[in-house]
Amino acid sequence: MKAPYRGGAAFALALGCASAILAGAAPGGGGSVVTVTKGPDGYQLLRNGEPYTVRGAGGETHLELLKAAGGNSIRTWGAERQGALLDRAHALGLSVTIGIWLGHERHGFRYDDPKQVADQLAQARRFVEQYRSHPALLLWGVGNEMEASGGNPAVWKAVNDVARMIQQVDPHHPTMTVVAEIGGSKVPMLRRHCPDVDLLGVNSYGGLATLPRRLRTAGWDRPYLVTEFGPRGHWEVGKTPWGAPIEPTSTEKARTYREGYERAVAAQRGWCLGAYAFLWGHKQEATATWFGMLLPVPGGVERLGAVDAMTYAWTGRWPENRAPEVEALECEAGGQEVAPGARLTAEVRARDPEGDALTARWEVRSESADRREGGDQESLPPAHPESIVEARGLSLVFRAPSRPGPYRLFVTLHDGRGSAATANVPFLVREASP
C-alpha cells in the first residue's frame, strides 16, 4: 500500500497513519480526504482513495465550460467568500485548491513585524476552519508569489508556520506554496525553511518547457504542481524600439499551452501532479488579451485557441468546434513609427478549421500607461473608434491617432459558433513635424 507523503518532519508521522487516513470516513461526514503518496512509480495524488491528476485552470467563473472542456479543478488566489464557489464547483464535480493570500513586501507587508505575521496566521486559521470539511476542497495554496526574490528567511518561516497550522487543523488536505518561477535561492530556501509544505507550486510561463530540468538542477525531488502557465509573459517577449512588448497571436499562444503542458506536466508523471492553466477568464495585463483563455462578448464569453489546446491535453480529443487560426496580422504600421493622422491599412490572414465564415472586429487603443507588477490590477487603456475608416471583411483602412504616443491595433475574429481568435500589433505615432 502506498503511504501518504508529507514534507520533511511530517513524513514519518504520515507513514504510520496511512491506513487509518485512507480507510477512514471523510472529515465532518461529507468532506474529502486528499493525500500525496509515494510508490514505485513516484508520487501520486489520491482523493478519497482514488488517483487524481489535476486538470485545472485558475479562475472562478464559467465553470460549466471548464467541465465541458475536460477540466476537473480550479485554483483561487484568496480564501475570502469561497463558500458559494465551493458549492458551484462541487455541483459540477470539480475540486478547488483554495489560495490563502499572504502579504507581499512590495505591497507594504512586513515580515519583520510580529503583529502583522501573527494576524496573518490567525486569519489563515479562520479560513481553514471554515472550509476544511467542504467536499470540493482539494489543496491549500499557502501564498502566491509572496517570496519576491526569495532571499528573506522570514517569508519562508511565515509560509511554514501557516502550513504547520493547516496540518494540525486539517490533516486531510495537503499544503502547497506557490512561487513565481524558481530562480535564485528559492528552492534552497524552501527546502531549508519549509519542512511542513507538502507540494511546490510553480507559476511558469516562457520557462515552462525547461522547468523539470531546472527543478532537478536546483535539487527539488519532492512533488510539484504547475500552478500557472500559458503564453510567454509580456516580460519574456521581444519589444519594439520604444519598449512595447510584442504579443503572440491567440493561435501561437495555444501552441505554447499545449507544448508546455506536454513537456512539464504530462511527461513528468510520478513527479508533477498536474497543472492549472492561466487564466480561465480574462483580464487587463499589458493588454486586454494577453492572458485570458476566454474572450468577453455581449451576453457571455467565447473560447480562444487556448481552450482547444487544453481540451486536447485533458481529453485526448479536439472539441467539435475549434477556434479560428490566425496565420498573420499584416499592418504597414506594425512595429513602426507613423505620422499623426496617417492613412494606414491592415489585413489579417486566417482560417477556420471547420470552414466557418469569419467576421473581424477592429480596434485601436492607446498602449497601457498603467503597467503594474506581478499581475496587479490595471486599468483598460482608452479606445479610439474615430481611427477606423473602413473595415471590409478581414481588411481595414484606418488613420493613426492625431496625438503622438504608443498605440496598438487589435483584431478579433469570430466564427459565429462560440469561438474566437485575437491578434494585435503595436505602433508609435511620432511628434508632428514643425
C-alpha positions as CSV (number, residue, x, y, z in Angstrom):
1,M,0.0,0.0,0.0
2,K,1.3,3.5,-0.8
3,A,2.0,5.8,2.1
4,P,0.8,9.4,2.3
5,Y,3.7,11.7,1.7
6,R,4.3,14.7,3.9
7,G,7.2,17.0,3.5
8,G,10.1,17.0,6.0
9,A,9.4,16.0,9.6
10,A,5.8,15.2,8.9
11,F,6.7,12.4,6.6
12,A,7.5,9.8,9.3
13,L,4.2,10.5,11.1
14,A,2.2,10.2,7.9
15,L,3.8,6.8,7.2
16,G,2.5,5.5,10.4
17,C,-1.2,6.5,9.9
18,A,-1.6,5.8,6.2
19,S,-4.1,3.0,6.6
20,A,-6.3,5.0,9.0
21,I,-6.4,8.0,6.8
22,L,-7.2,6.3,3.5
23,A,-9.8,3.9,5.0
24,G,-11.4,6.3,7.4
25,A,-14.6,8.3,6.9
26,A,-14.3,11.8,5.3
27,P,-14.0,14.6,7.9
28,G,-17.2,16.2,9.0
29,G,-19.2,13.4,7.4
30,G,-19.0,14.9,3.9
31,G,-15.5,16.4,3.3
32,S,-12.8,14.9,1.1
33,V,-9.7,13.1,2.1
34,V,-6.7,14.0,0.0
35,T,-3.2,12.6,0.3
36,V,0.1,12.6,-1.6
37,T,1.6,9.1,-1.9
38,K,5.0,7.8,-2.9
39,G,5.3,4.4,-4.5
40,P,7.4,2.6,-7.1
41,D,6.1,4.8,-9.9
42,G,6.7,8.0,-8.0
43,Y,4.4,10.5,-6.4
44,Q,0.6,10.5,-6.8
45,L,-2.3,12.5,-5.5
46,L,-5.2,10.4,-4.0
47,R,-8.6,11.9,-3.5
48,N,-10.8,9.7,-1.3
49,G,-8.5,6.8,-2.1
50,E,-8.7,7.2,-5.9
51,P,-5.8,8.5,-8.1
52,Y,-6.3,12.1,-9.0
53,T,-4.4,14.2,-11.6
54,V,-5.1,17.9,-11.5
55,R,-6.5,19.1,-14.9
56,G,-7.3,22.6,-13.9
57,A,-7.4,26.3,-14.5
58,G,-7.1,29.4,-12.4
59,G,-10.3,31.3,-12.1
60,E,-13.8,31.3,-10.6
61,T,-16.2,31.8,-13.5
62,H,-17.7,29.9,-16.4
63,L,-17.1,26.6,-14.6
64,E,-19.5,24.7,-16.9
65,L,-17.2,25.5,-19.8
66,L,-14.3,24.2,-17.9
67,K,-16.1,20.9,-17.1
68,A,-17.1,20.5,-20.7
69,A,-13.5,21.0,-21.8
70,G,-12.4,18.1,-19.6
71,G,-11.1,20.1,-16.6
72,N,-11.6,18.8,-13.1
73,S,-10.3,21.5,-10.8
74,I,-9.9,25.3,-10.2
75,R,-7.5,27.3,-8.3
76,T,-8.1,30.6,-6.4
77,W,-5.7,33.1,-5.0
78,G,-7.6,34.2,-1.9
79,A,-10.0,32.4,0.5
80,E,-12.5,35.2,1.1
81,R,-16.1,34.4,0.4
82,Q,-15.4,31.0,-1.1
83,G,-18.5,29.2,0.1
84,A,-20.7,29.7,-2.9
85,L,-17.8,28.9,-5.3
86,L,-17.1,25.7,-3.5
87,D,-20.7,24.8,-3.7
88,R,-20.8,25.5,-7.5
89,A,-17.7,23.5,-8.1
90,H,-18.9,20.6,-6.1
91,A,-22.2,20.5,-8.0
92,L,-20.2,20.2,-11.2
93,G,-17.8,17.5,-9.9
94,L,-14.9,20.0,-9.7
95,S,-12.3,20.3,-7.0
96,V,-10.8,23.5,-5.6
97,T,-7.4,24.5,-4.5
98,I,-8.1,27.3,-2.1
99,G,-5.5,30.0,-2.1
100,I,-4.6,31.6,1.2
101,W,-3.2,35.0,0.3
102,L,0.0,36.0,2.1
103,G,1.2,39.6,2.2
104,H,3.8,40.9,-0.4
105,E,6.6,43.1,0.8
106,R,6.2,45.2,-2.3
107,H,2.7,46.0,-1.1
108,G,4.0,47.1,2.3
109,F,3.6,43.9,4.3
110,R,6.5,43.5,6.8
111,Y,7.6,40.0,7.7
112,D,9.7,41.5,10.5
113,D,6.6,42.8,12.2
114,P,5.4,40.1,14.6
115,K,1.9,41.5,14.8
116,Q,1.3,41.5,11.1
117,V,2.6,38.0,10.8
118,A,0.5,36.8,13.8
119,D,-2.6,38.4,12.4
120,Q,-2.0,36.8,9.0
121,L,-1.6,33.4,10.6
122,A,-4.8,33.9,12.6
123,Q,-6.7,34.8,9.5
124,A,-5.4,31.8,7.7
125,R,-6.6,29.6,10.6
126,R,-10.1,31.1,10.3
127,F,-10.3,30.2,6.6
128,V,-9.1,26.6,7.2
129,E,-11.6,26.1,10.0
130,Q,-14.3,27.5,7.8
131,Y,-13.7,25.4,4.7
132,R,-11.8,22.3,5.8
133,S,-14.9,20.0,5.6
134,H,-16.2,21.1,2.2
135,P,-16.2,18.1,-0.2
136,A,-14.9,20.2,-3.1
137,L,-11.6,21.2,-1.3
138,L,-8.5,19.6,-2.8
139,L,-5.4,21.5,-1.5
140,W,-4.5,24.6,0.4
141,G,-2.4,27.1,-1.6
142,V,-0.2,28.9,1.0
143,G,0.6,32.3,-0.6
144,N,1.2,33.2,-4.2
145,E,4.5,34.8,-5.3
146,M,4.9,36.4,-1.9
147,E,8.6,35.4,-1.9
148,A,9.8,38.2,-4.3
149,S,13.5,37.3,-5.0
150,G,13.3,34.5,-2.4
151,G,16.1,35.7,-0.1
152,N,14.2,36.7,3.0
153,P,14.1,33.8,5.5
154,A,11.3,35.4,7.4
155,V,8.9,35.0,4.5
156,W,9.6,31.3,4.3
157,K,9.2,30.9,8.1
158,A,5.8,32.5,7.9
159,V,4.9,30.2,5.0
160,N,5.9,27.2,7.0
161,D,4.0,28.4,10.1
162,V,0.8,28.5,8.0
163,A,1.5,25.1,6.6
164,R,2.2,23.6,10.0
165,M,-1.1,25.1,11.3
166,I,-3.0,23.6,8.4
167,Q,-1.6,20.2,9.1
168,Q,-2.8,20.5,12.7
169,V,-6.3,21.9,11.9
170,D,-6.9,20.0,8.7
171,P,-4.8,16.9,8.3
172,H,-7.0,15.7,5.4
173,H,-5.7,18.1,2.8
174,P,-2.1,18.8,1.7
175,T,-0.4,22.1,1.7
176,M,1.3,23.8,-1.2
177,T,3.1,27.1,-1.6
178,V,3.3,28.9,-4.9
179,V,6.3,30.7,-6.2
180,A,7.0,32.8,-9.3
181,E,9.5,30.6,-11.1
182,I,12.4,29.0,-9.3
183,G,15.4,31.3,-9.8
184,G,17.9,32.4,-7.3
185,S,17.7,30.9,-3.8
186,K,14.0,30.0,-3.9
187,V,14.3,26.2,-3.9
188,P,17.2,26.0,-1.4
189,M,15.3,28.4,0.9
190,L,12.1,26.4,0.6
191,R,14.0,23.1,1.4
192,R,15.7,24.7,4.4
193,H,12.8,26.6,6.0
194,C,9.6,24.9,4.9
195,P,9.6,21.2,6.0
196,D,5.9,21.3,6.6
197,V,5.0,22.2,3.0
198,D,3.9,19.1,1.1
199,L,3.9,20.4,-2.5
200,L,5.7,23.1,-4.5
201,G,3.5,25.1,-6.9
202,V,5.3,26.9,-9.7
203,N,4.0,29.7,-11.8
204,S,5.9,29.4,-15.1
205,Y,5.4,30.9,-18.5
206,G,8.2,31.1,-21.0
207,G,10.3,28.8,-19.0
208,L,7.7,26.0,-18.6
209,A,9.3,23.6,-21.1
210,T,12.6,23.6,-19.2
211,L,11.1,23.6,-15.7
212,P,11.6,19.9,-14.9
213,R,15.3,20.1,-15.8
214,R,15.8,23.3,-13.7
215,L,13.9,21.8,-10.7
216,R,16.3,18.8,-10.8
217,T,19.3,21.1,-11.1
218,A,18.0,23.1,-8.1
219,G,17.7,19.9,-6.0
220,W,13.9,19.6,-5.8
221,D,13.0,16.0,-5.6
222,R,9.6,16.3,-3.9
223,P,6.3,16.6,-5.9
224,Y,5.2,19.7,-7.7
225,L,2.2,21.3,-9.5
226,V,2.4,23.9,-12.2
227,T,0.1,26.5,-10.7
228,E,0.1,29.0,-13.6
229,F,1.1,28.5,-17.2
230,G,0.2,30.0,-20.5
231,P,1.7,32.2,-23.2
232,R,5.1,33.9,-22.8
233,G,4.7,36.8,-20.5
234,H,5.0,40.4,-21.6
235,W,8.3,40.4,-19.7
236,E,9.6,37.5,-21.8
237,V,9.0,38.6,-25.4
238,G,10.6,40.9,-27.9
239,K,9.9,44.6,-27.8
240,T,9.7,47.5,-30.2
241,P,12.3,50.2,-30.1
242,W,10.1,52.2,-27.8
243,G,9.6,49.3,-25.4
244,A,6.2,47.9,-26.3
245,P,6.0,44.1,-25.8
246,I,5.1,42.1,-28.9
247,E,2.1,39.9,-28.1
248,P,1.7,36.5,-29.7
249,T,-1.5,35.7,-31.6
250,S,-4.1,33.5,-29.8
251,T,-3.1,30.8,-32.2
252,E,0.6,31.0,-31.2
253,K,-0.5,31.0,-27.5
254,A,-2.5,27.9,-28.0
255,R,0.6,26.0,-29.2
256,T,2.5,27.3,-26.2
257,Y,-0.1,26.0,-23.8
258,R,-0.1,22.5,-25.4
259,E,3.7,22.1,-25.8
260,G,4.4,23.4,-22.3
261,Y,1.9,21.1,-20.8
262,E,3.2,18.1,-22.7
263,R,6.8,18.6,-21.6
264,A,6.4,19.9,-18.0
265,V,3.3,18.1,-16.9
266,A,2.2,15.1,-19.0
267,A,5.8,13.8,-19.4
268,Q,6.5,14.1,-15.7
269,R,4.0,11.7,-14.2
270,G,5.2,10.4,-10.9
271,W,6.7,13.8,-10.1
272,C,4.3,16.5,-11.4
273,L,0.8,16.0,-10.0
274,G,-1.0,18.2,-12.6
275,A,-1.4,21.8,-13.6
276,Y,-3.6,24.9,-13.5
277,A,-3.8,26.9,-16.8
278,F,-3.9,30.7,-16.6
279,L,-6.4,32.3,-16.9
280,W,-9.9,30.8,-17.1
281,G,-11.4,34.2,-17.8
282,H,-9.9,37.5,-19.0
283,K,-8.0,40.4,-17.6
284,Q,-6.1,43.5,-18.5
285,E,-2.4,42.9,-18.1
286,A,-0.2,44.8,-20.6
287,T,-3.2,44.3,-23.0
288,A,-6.7,43.1,-22.5
289,T,-6.0,39.9,-24.5
290,W,-2.6,38.7,-23.3
291,F,-3.6,36.1,-20.7
292,G,-7.3,35.3,-20.9
293,M,-8.4,31.9,-22.3
294,L,-11.9,33.3,-22.7
295,L,-13.0,36.4,-24.7
296,P,-15.7,38.6,-23.2
297,V,-18.6,39.2,-25.7
298,P,-22.0,40.7,-25.1
299,G,-24.0,38.1,-23.2
300,G,-21.1,35.8,-22.2
301,V,-17.7,34.7,-23.4
302,E,-16.2,32.9,-26.4
303,R,-13.5,30.3,-26.4
304,L,-10.0,31.1,-27.6
305,G,-7.5,28.6,-29.0
306,A,-6.0,28.0,-25.5
307,V,-9.3,26.3,-24.6
308,D,-9.0,24.0,-27.6
309,A,-5.4,23.2,-26.7
310,M,-6.3,22.3,-23.1
311,T,-9.3,20.3,-24.1
312,Y,-7.0,18.1,-26.2
313,A,-4.4,17.9,-23.4
314,W,-7.1,16.9,-20.9
315,T,-9.2,14.5,-23.0
316,G,-7.1,13.5,-26.0
317,R,-9.7,14.9,-28.3
318,W,-10.2,18.2,-30.0
319,P,-13.6,20.0,-29.5
320,E,-16.2,19.7,-32.2
321,N,-15.9,23.4,-33.0
322,R,-12.4,24.8,-32.9
323,A,-11.2,28.4,-32.7
324,P,-10.2,30.3,-35.8
325,E,-6.5,30.2,-36.5
326,V,-4.5,33.4,-37.2
327,E,-1.8,33.0,-39.8
328,A,-0.6,36.6,-39.7
329,L,-1.7,40.2,-39.0
330,E,-0.1,42.3,-41.7
331,C,-0.1,46.0,-40.9
332,E,2.1,48.6,-42.5
333,A,2.2,50.4,-39.1
334,G,3.1,47.3,-37.2
335,G,6.2,47.9,-35.1
336,Q,6.8,51.2,-36.9
337,E,6.7,55.0,-36.3
338,V,4.0,56.8,-38.3
339,A,2.9,60.3,-38.8
340,P,-0.1,61.7,-36.9
341,G,-3.3,61.1,-38.9
342,A,-1.5,58.9,-41.4
343,R,-3.8,56.7,-43.6
344,L,-2.9,53.1,-43.0
345,T,-4.0,49.6,-44.0
346,A,-4.1,46.2,-42.3
347,E,-5.2,42.7,-43.2
348,V,-5.5,39.5,-41.1
349,R,-4.8,36.2,-42.8
350,A,-6.8,33.4,-41.0
351,R,-8.6,30.2,-41.5
352,D,-11.3,28.3,-39.6
353,P,-10.8,24.6,-39.0
354,E,-14.5,23.8,-39.8
355,G,-14.7,26.3,-42.7
356,D,-16.9,28.7,-40.8
357,A,-17.2,32.3,-42.2
358,L,-15.2,34.7,-40.0
359,T,-16.1,38.2,-39.0
360,A,-13.5,40.7,-37.8
361,R,-13.7,43.4,-35.2
362,W,-11.0,46.0,-35.4
363,E,-10.0,48.4,-32.6
364,V,-7.3,51.0,-32.0
365,R,-6.3,51.5,-28.4
366,S,-3.6,53.5,-26.6
367,E,-0.8,51.5,-25.2
368,S,-1.3,50.8,-21.5
369,A,0.0,53.6,-19.3
370,D,-1.0,51.7,-16.1
371,R,1.6,48.9,-16.0
372,R,1.8,47.1,-12.7
373,E,4.0,44.3,-11.2
374,G,3.1,40.7,-10.5
375,G,-0.3,40.7,-12.2
376,D,-1.7,43.5,-10.1
377,Q,-4.9,45.1,-11.4
378,E,-4.5,47.5,-14.3
379,S,-7.0,49.9,-15.9
380,L,-8.1,49.4,-19.5
381,P,-6.4,52.0,-21.9
382,P,-8.8,54.2,-23.9
383,A,-10.1,53.1,-27.4
384,H,-10.0,55.4,-30.4
385,P,-13.0,54.4,-32.6
386,E,-12.5,57.6,-34.7
387,S,-9.4,55.9,-36.1
388,I,-11.4,53.3,-38.0
389,V,-12.0,54.4,-41.6
390,E,-13.3,51.3,-43.4
391,A,-13.5,47.7,-42.2
392,R,-14.2,45.3,-45.0
393,G,-14.1,41.6,-44.1
394,L,-10.6,40.8,-42.9
395,S,-9.1,44.1,-44.2
396,L,-9.0,47.5,-42.7
397,V,-8.3,51.1,-43.5
398,F,-7.6,53.3,-40.5
399,R,-5.9,56.5,-39.5
400,A,-3.3,57.0,-36.9
401,P,-4.5,59.0,-33.9
402,S,-3.5,62.7,-34.1
403,R,-1.9,62.7,-30.6
404,P,1.7,61.4,-30.5
405,G,2.4,58.3,-28.4
406,P,2.3,54.5,-28.5
407,Y,-0.8,52.6,-29.7
408,R,-2.0,49.1,-30.7
409,L,-4.2,47.8,-33.5
410,F,-6.3,44.9,-32.3
411,V,-8.3,42.4,-34.4
412,T,-10.7,39.8,-33.1
413,L,-12.1,37.1,-35.3
414,H,-15.4,35.4,-34.5
415,D,-16.7,32.2,-36.1
416,G,-20.3,32.7,-35.1
417,R,-20.3,29.4,-33.1
418,G,-18.7,30.5,-29.8
419,S,-15.1,30.5,-30.7
420,A,-12.7,33.4,-31.5
421,A,-9.1,34.4,-32.2
422,T,-7.1,37.6,-31.4
423,A,-4.0,39.4,-32.7
424,N,-2.6,42.9,-32.3
425,V,0.4,45.0,-33.4
426,P,1.9,48.0,-31.6
427,F,2.8,51.2,-33.4
428,L,4.1,54.6,-32.5
429,V,2.7,58.0,-33.6
430,R,5.6,60.3,-33.8
431,E,5.6,64.0,-33.0
432,A,4.3,66.2,-35.8
433,S,6.9,67.9,-37.9
434,P,7.3,71.6,-37.2
